[in-house]
Amino acid sequence: MVVPKPERIAEMSDTGIMFIQEAVMMVSLVALVAWILFLLYKRYQVRTQESARRLEMFGKLVDKFGDSKDFVGFVQSEEGRRLLRESGVNGINAKQIALRMFIVAALLFAVGYGFMSGTSAYDNSADPNFINKVAELRYWGKMAFGLAVGFVGAGILTHLLGGDSKKGSKS
């Protein structure tokens, strides 16, 4: 009976581990792309429904007011301002944008940590393939960390420069 050398057993286990990691990464990548496409579709669907609702509401308002002076008077009243503000006509809330940037930054920090933690299994390897893999993982980890820091900075600037939408209103 031939017993394989211990070096050969270690080589096979590293190759098997590498194959499993790459297979899991490919499945995760496909799942991530599918999830992003699903979120984009849902966002499109929600925006379309909200746009239709807003259009229907404004259509009812126009039908209700026969004269343009009445409509202008309503829009200038406190109730009209509140209705237009709640319908989203005045623009996008800076706090929501900043929050989205912080969420993206948190996800990028997690991805960067995942890339960097994937290098610990290959630290003691002398195989050039593993050394190159460690260098690539560290590169992508640093890229994700850098992007996350950029999103945090952009979120802070957006929050600070966007101002508070409730400062100007008296309600």
Backbone hydrogen bonds, N-H to C=O, Kabsch-Sander energy under -0.5 kcal/mol:
donor,donor_aa,acceptor,acceptor_aa,energy
3,V,1,M,-0.5
8,R,5,K,-0.5
9,I,5,K,-1.6
10,A,6,P,-2.2
11,E,7,E,-2.0
12,M,8,R,-2.3
13,S,9,I,-2.1
14,D,10,A,-2.0
15,T,11,E,-2.2
16,G,12,M,-2.5
17,I,13,S,-2.5
18,M,14,D,-2.5
19,F,15,T,-2.4
20,I,16,G,-2.4
21,Q,17,I,-2.6
22,E,18,M,-2.4
23,A,19,F,-2.3
24,V,20,I,-2.6
25,M,21,Q,-2.3
26,M,22,E,-2.2
27,V,23,A,-2.3
28,S,24,V,-2.6
29,L,25,M,-2.4
30,V,26,M,-2.3
31,A,27,V,-2.3
32,L,28,S,-2.6
33,V,29,L,-2.5
34,A,30,V,-2.3
35,W,31,A,-2.4
36,I,32,L,-2.6
37,L,33,V,-2.4
38,F,34,A,-2.3
39,L,35,W,-2.5
40,L,36,I,-2.4
41,Y,37,L,-2.3
42,K,38,F,-2.6
43,R,39,L,-2.4
44,Y,40,L,-2.3
45,Q,41,Y,-2.5
46,V,42,K,-2.7
47,R,43,R,-2.6
48,T,44,Y,-2.2
49,Q,45,Q,-2.3
50,E,46,V,-2.7
51,S,47,R,-2.6
52,A,48,T,-2.3
53,R,49,Q,-2.3
54,R,50,E,-2.7
55,L,51,S,-2.5
56,E,52,A,-2.3
57,M,53,R,-2.4
58,F,54,R,-2.5
59,G,55,L,-2.1
60,K,56,E,-2.1
61,L,57,M,-2.1
62,V,58,F,-2.5
63,D,59,G,-2.2
64,K,60,K,-2.1
65,F,61,L,-2.0
66,G,64,K,-0.7
71,F,67,D,-1.6
72,V,68,S,-2.6
73,G,69,K,-2.4
74,F,70,D,-2.2
75,V,71,F,-2.5
76,Q,72,V,-2.0
77,S,73,G,-0.8
77,S,74,F,-0.6
80,G,74,F,-0.7
81,R,77,S,-2.2
82,R,78,E,-2.3
83,L,79,E,-2.5
84,L,80,G,-2.5
85,R,81,R,-2.6
86,E,82,R,-2.5
87,S,83,L,-1.4
88,G,85,R,-0.9
89,V,84,L,-1.7
90,N,84,L,-0.5
91,G,88,G,-0.8
97,I,93,N,-1.5
98,A,94,A,-2.5
99,L,95,K,-2.5
100,R,96,Q,-2.2
101,M,97,I,-2.1
102,F,98,A,-2.2
103,I,99,L,-2.1
104,V,100,R,-2.4
105,A,101,M,-2.4
106,A,102,F,-2.3
107,L,103,I,-2.2
108,L,104,V,-2.6
109,F,105,A,-2.5
110,A,106,A,-2.0
111,V,107,L,-2.4
112,G,108,L,-2.9
113,Y,109,F,-2.5
114,G,110,A,-2.2
115,F,111,V,-2.4
116,M,112,G,-2.6
117,S,113,Y,-2.8
118,G,114,G,-1.3
119,T,116,M,-1.1
120,S,117,S,-0.9
122,Y,119,T,-1.2
123,D,120,S,-0.7
125,S,122,Y,-1.2
131,I,127,D,-2.2
132,N,128,P,-2.5
133,K,129,N,-2.1
134,V,130,F,-2.6
135,A,131,I,-2.1
136,E,132,N,-2.5
137,L,133,K,-2.7
138,R,134,V,-2.5
139,Y,135,A,-2.1
140,W,136,E,-2.6
141,G,137,L,-2.2
142,K,138,R,-2.5
143,M,139,Y,-2.2
144,A,140,W,-2.3
145,F,141,G,-2.5
146,G,142,K,-2.6
147,L,143,M,-2.5
148,A,144,A,-2.3
149,V,145,F,-2.4
150,G,146,G,-2.1
151,F,147,L,-2.4
152,V,148,A,-2.3
153,G,149,V,-2.4
154,A,150,G,-2.5
155,G,151,F,-2.4
156,I,152,V,-2.4
157,L,153,G,-2.6
158,T,154,A,-2.6
159,H,155,G,-2.4
160,L,156,I,-2.7
161,L,157,L,-3.1
162,G,158,T,-2.0
163,G,159,H,-0.8
165,S,163,G,-0.5
167,K,164,D,-1.2
